[in-house]
Amino acid sequence: MPVPAPIPVPPQRDVPAAETSPAAGHAADLTVLVIEDDPASGITGPELSAAAGTRVRIRTARNLTEAGRLLTDDVDCILLDLALPVPTAGTGTGSPFASGGGGDHRPDPAPHRAEELAVLTHVLRIAPLHAVLVLTARDDAELAAEAVRVGAQDYLFRGELDARVLSRAIRYAVERKRADIAQHQLTESGLRAQENARLERGLLPTPLLEGSDLSFAARYRPGRSRALLGGDFYDTVRTPDGTVHAMIGDVCGHGPDEAALGVELRIAWRALTLAGLCGDRLLSTLQQVLEHERQSEEVFATLCTVDIAPDGRRAGLCLAGHPAPLLARHGRPARLLPYEDGGPALGLLPHARWPRRQVELGGEWSLMMYTDGLIEGRVGAGSSQRLGQDGMVAMVNSRLEQGLAGEELLEAAVTEVRERHGGELTDDVAVLLLGRDPERIRRRGRSAPRPGPASTASVSASAQRPPL
């Protein structure tokens, strides 16, 4: 193979420390890996440093096998002699980057250019995260365009190259590669976020309250960063006999496995409820589901279920290690429902029982069900004191005195808990609010159109998928 002509460079000079120090306003140091079989080609660090205004460290490899050993994560740019031979199959490069873990999928060269660009495609495969500049003794515009299309940052003709042009090409190549990687990662991250959002949003429940006079509102905040779904879960359905069933639960832990288990328990609860199960039979069956689906025997879930009679005045309450709901009646302060007769969390005792307590709701009321993420927030930034159930009751009563209800009440409560905590809560938070307002029911009855033969009962206006 003919020896390439040396790159003409200006006379060497010492580079003052002020020129190479990032603190002096110059760019960061660069490390360049030169891959060519002629170590005397004239490419040296001092000349490039002088032209670039920053220190340029040069590593030289005579072949691709040697380059694989010198290619480390501190290399910023690769200068590649396009005339180098490609190692035969099975020789390997020894490069830690040979897996191509950067996710950079480049097009194959055109068939008539494949052999000429074989060394470039090989280097791009083993160094997907590095900027690559091609060096060649041929001034071939078509080959240059194909090299850039395949993945090189630039195509440099030795006959027109000096230290200043080369240093500028290296700097631009490094910055373009960094921008390409950042854009690629941003695009992939955005696509993953969109897919995860669609998946998790599809797993959130849509209440089945068609024909019910009860109002519904919910808030959900997962503790995991950048997640839509956590280990908390809830659901509400109305069975054909007019009974409204509501449930809220919490799987211990905060990861994706806990979120998946929460979805499984919610779907199982809805199916079992629509099949007619209630109370202890329902919770016993859910425990069997949890025992079969959990990742380890240490995983458990707390649960609270209520079944509200068709007239909306009475409800059955079952607690499985879960905080008791909060009941606010017209003209009275909110209070916690009795919880002394609750059973253990699902998954703790193999033959547990969960008694069902009868609760009188009255004619006008609001029932708030929640997970412990709401009451475990701190009462002040830097404080070790938790809000607790008593603090939550006082907070809700203050908001009720302001005349808040429904969506406004939940939003104000969750916002205040976050503000007291001093930022985002670390635990998942789910809050569910059901209510009965006789005056609202009368207004809806007067404004509702007379049902025809093919008409169906209206759906409560707020019985929709809750906002996050």
N, C-alpha and C positions, 0 to 999 in steps of 0.2 A: 504494500500500500504506500503511495507517495507520502512523504513527510509534509504536513501542512506548513505553510509559511508562518513565521512568528508574528504575533500581534505587535504592531509598532506601538511603543509606549514612550511617554516623555521621560526625560532624565529623572533618575531617582532623587528624592529629597527626603529629609527627615520630616515626619509629621508631628507638629507640636501637640502636646497633651491637650491643649485647649480645643484643638480641632476634633479630637476623638472622644471627648467627654460629653455624654448626653446632657450633663448639667449645664454645659456651656451653650445649649440651645440646638445642638446637632442631633441628628437621628440616631437611633440605637445601632450598636455594632451589628455587622452582618457576617455570617459564615457561609462560604461558597464552596461547594464540592465540584471540582473540575474533573470530568471523566474523559480522558483522552490518552492515547498511548505514547505521546511525545512529551515527557516532562519538561523539555527545554523549549516549549512553545512561546515563552515570554510572558505568561500570565502570572503576575506576582502580587502579593498583598500590598506593599508600599505604594506602587503606582495607582492601584485602584483606590486605596485609602486617600491618597492625595487628590484624586479626581472627584471622589464621592464626598469628601469632607467628613468622613467618619471611618472608623477602623474596619477594614475588610479582612477577615481571616480566610486563607485559602487552604483547602485540602485537595490533594491530587490523587486520583485513582487511575491506573493504567488500563483497567478493564472493568467489566460490570461485576465480576465476582469480587474484586477488591472494593469496588464502590459499595457493594452491599454491606461490607464490614464497616465502612466509614460513614454510612448513611444513618445518622442519629437524629433525634428530634430537635437538636439545636441548629441543624442545617437549614438555612433560609432559602437557598437557591442552588440549582444544579446547572452547570454548563456542560453540555453534552456534545461530544464529537459525533456527528451523524454517521461517520464512516466506520465506527467501531463495529466489530463482529458481535453477534448475539451468542451467548453461551448455548451449547447444545442442550437438548432436553435432558432433564434429570440432574444437571449439575447444581442447580440452585444458586442463590445469591447470598444466603446467610443473613439477609436483611430482616430486621424486626418488623418492617413494614410490608413484607411480602404478601400478607393476607389481604391487602387492599381494603383495610377497615375504614377508609375514609368515605366510602359510599359514593365515590366519584366515578360515574359510569360514562366512559368516553366512547365515541364512535370509532369503528374500525377504519383504517385508511382505505382509500380507493384501491381496487385490486391491482391496478398497474403501478401503484406506489407502495404496496405492502412491503416489498423487499427492501426498498430504500429507507422506509420508516420503521423497520423492524426493531432497531435498537431503541428508538423513541418510544414505541408502544410498550417495549419491555420495561423501560425505566418508569414510564407513567403507571404501569401496573404495580411495581414494587414501591413506588414513592407517590401515592395519590395525593398527599397533602403538601407536596413541595412544588415551588415554582421551577419550571424547566425551560432553559434557554438552549436552543439548538445552534451549534457552531458548524459551519460548513465552508468548504473552499469553493463551492459552486454557487453562482448567482442565478438561482432558478426560482422565478416568481411563483410558478405553479406549485413547485414542491414546497415553497415557503408557506403558501396559503393552506396546503393540505396538512402540513405539520401543525399549524395553529389550529386548524379545525379538529385535528385528532386530540390536541390537548396541550401543546407547547405554548408558552406565554409569548415567545417571539422567535424569529429566525434571523440569525446574525451571519452576515457574509464577512469572512475574515479579511478580504481585500479592502473593505471600507471601514475597518474597525480600529479604534484607538482606545486608550484607557478611559477617556472622558465618556465616549459613546457607550462603552461596555459598562462602566459604573452606573450610568443613568439607566441603561437597559436592565441591569440587575435590580436597582431600586424600584423601577416601575413594575417589573415582573413580580417582585415580592409583594408589593402593595395590591396588584391586580389579583394575585392568587389568594391573598388574605380576604379580599373583598368577595371573590368567587366562593370561597369556603363559607364565609359568613352568610352570604345570600343563599347558598345551598342548604346550610343548616337552618336558616330562618324559614325557608320554604318547607323543608321536611318537618320542622317543628310545627309550623302552621297547619300542614296537612294532618299530622298526627293529632293536634289539638282539635281540629274540626271533626275528625273521625271519632275521637274519644267523646267529644261533646255530643255528637249525634247518638253514639251508643249509650252514654250515660243518661242523656235526656230521655231517650226511649225507655230506659229502665225505671225512670221516675213514674209514680202512679198517676193515673187520671181517675179521680173519684167517680164512682158510679152512683149518683144520687138522683137519677131521673125520677120525677114524681114526688120528691121530698120537699117539705116546706122548711127544712133546716138550712141555715147558712153555713158556708164552709170557707175556711181560709187556712193557709199553711205557709211556713217559712222553713227553708232548708239551707244549712251552711256546713259543708264538709270541712273537717279539720285538715285534710291533706292539701298541700299546696298544689294549685292548678288542677284540682279535681272538681267534678260536679257531684260525685257520689261518694258517700262514706259508709260507715258501718251502721248508721242509724237508718231506720225504715219506718214507713207508716202507710196506711191505706184506709179507705172508707168506701163501703158499698151499701146499697139498699136491696134487701131481699124481697121477693114477690109479696110477702105478707105485710110489707110496709115498715118492717124493722130496719133501722139504720145501725150498721155495725162499723165501729171505728177501732183502729189498732195503731199503736206506736211501739217501737222496740229499738233495742241497741245491742249490737254484737260487740263483745269486748275486743278492743284493738282498733286500729285506724287504717290499715293497709287495704290493698285491692282484694285480698282474699276475704277479709271481713266484709267489704262492700258487696262482693259476689254472694256471700252467705246471706247477707241481709236481703238481697233481692230474691234469693230462693225462698227464704222464710216468708217474705211478703206475698209472693205468688202462691205459695202453698196455703197461706192464711186465706187469701181471697177464694181459692178453689174450694177449700174445706168449708168456708162460710157459706158460699153459694150452694154447696151440697147439703147444708142444713146442720152442720156441727156448730156447737157453741160451748162456752164454759170449759169445764174440765176435760171433756172429750176432745175439744179442739186443741187445747194446749198440750195434752198428752200426745196427740198425733204430731204436733209441731215439734215436740221434743224428739220424737223418733226421726223426723226429717233432719233436725240439727245434728243428732248423733251420727247419722249416716253421711252427712255432707261436710262436717267440720274437718279442719286439717289436723287437729290434735284433740285429745281428751280434755285439755285445759280450756278450750274455747267454750264460752257460754253466751247466752243472750237473755237480756231482761225484756219484759213484755207487759203492756197494759192494754186490755181490751174492754170496750163498753158496747153494749147492745141497747139501743134506745127504742122504746116501745113506739108503735105507730102513732099514738096520740102525742108523743114527744114529752110526756110528763114523768116518765119513769125510765130507769136504766139499770141494767145488770153490769157489775164491775168485777173484773178479774185482774189480779196483779201477780206477776211472776218476777219478783225481785226488782220491780220498777217503781219509780216515784209516783205517788198518787196524783191524779188529775186535780186541777183547780176549778172550783165551781163558783160562779158569780150569779146570784139571783137578783131580780129587780129590786132595787131599794136596799140591798144588803151588801156588806163588804164580801169580797171573794174569800173563800176558805178552801183548804185541802179536804178532799173526800177521805173517809175513813180508810186506813190501810193496815189495821192490825191483823186482819184475817188473810193477808196475802200469802202466796206460796213462794217457793224458791225460784231463782232464775232457771231458765231452760238449760238442761245439760249438766246440772250439778248433782241431782239425785235421781237414780234410775226409776223409782216408783213414786215420784212426788204427786201431790194432788193440789189443785188450785180451786178453792171454793169461790162461788159466785155470790157477791153481796148485792142486795137490792138497794137502789138509791132513788130517793124522791127528788126530782128536778124542779118541779113546779111549772107554771105556765110560761114564764119568761126567764131565760137563763142563757149563760155562756159557759161552755165547758172547754178548758184548755188542757191539752195533753202535750207532754214535752219529754225530752231526753235529758240526761244529767249534764250534758254540755252546757245547758242554759243556767244551771244553778251552781256549777263548779267554777265559773269565772270569778276572778278576784274583784274585790270591792274598790280597788284603787291600784294605780300603777306602782309596782314595787311592794305592794302589800301581800302578806301571806294569807289574809282572811278571805274565805270564799263567800259568795253571795248567799248560798244556801236556800232552802225552801222558804224560810221565814222572810228573808230579804226579797225573794221573788214575789211572795204574796204582797208585801208592802209596796213593792214597785208597781205591780199590776193594779193594786187598789188606787194608787196615786194617779195612774193613767185613766182608770175608770172614772175617777172624780173629775177629770178633765173632759169627760164625755167621749173618749175614744172607744171604738168598738171594731170588730172584724179585722180587716186588713190593716187599718191604721193602728189598732192596738198591738198587733203582732209586730209590725215594723218598728213601732216605738219601743217595745219591750226588747227586741233583739238589738236594736241600735244602742239603747241605754246599757245593756249588759256589755257590749263591746267597748263602749266609751269608758265604763267603770274599770274594765279589765286593762285598758290602756292599749288596745290594738286587737288584731284578729285573735279569736279564741283558738286554743290548740286542740280542743275536742270537737267532734261533730255535734251539730245542734239541729234538732228537728222540733218544730212546734206546730201543733194542730189545734184549730179552734172551731168548734161547732156551736151553733146558737139557735135559739128559738125566740122569735119576736112576734107576738100575736097581732100587733098593729100592722106590721109588715105583711103578715099572712093575709089580713083582711084587705089591705090595699091591693095585693096581688090578686085576690079572689074577685074584687070588683072590676079590676082592669083586664082580667083574663078573658079571651074570647070564648063564646059558647062552643063547647066541643062538638065537632061533627062526627059522622060515622067513622071517618078514617083518621081523626086527630089523635094525638098522643099527649100525655101529661107533660107540662113544661119542666125544664131542668133549672135548678137553682142557678142564678146568674153567676155566682161565685164558685160553682162546682166545676172548676177547670184545673188544668195542671198548674201547680203553684209556682210562683216566681222563685228564683234562687236568691 
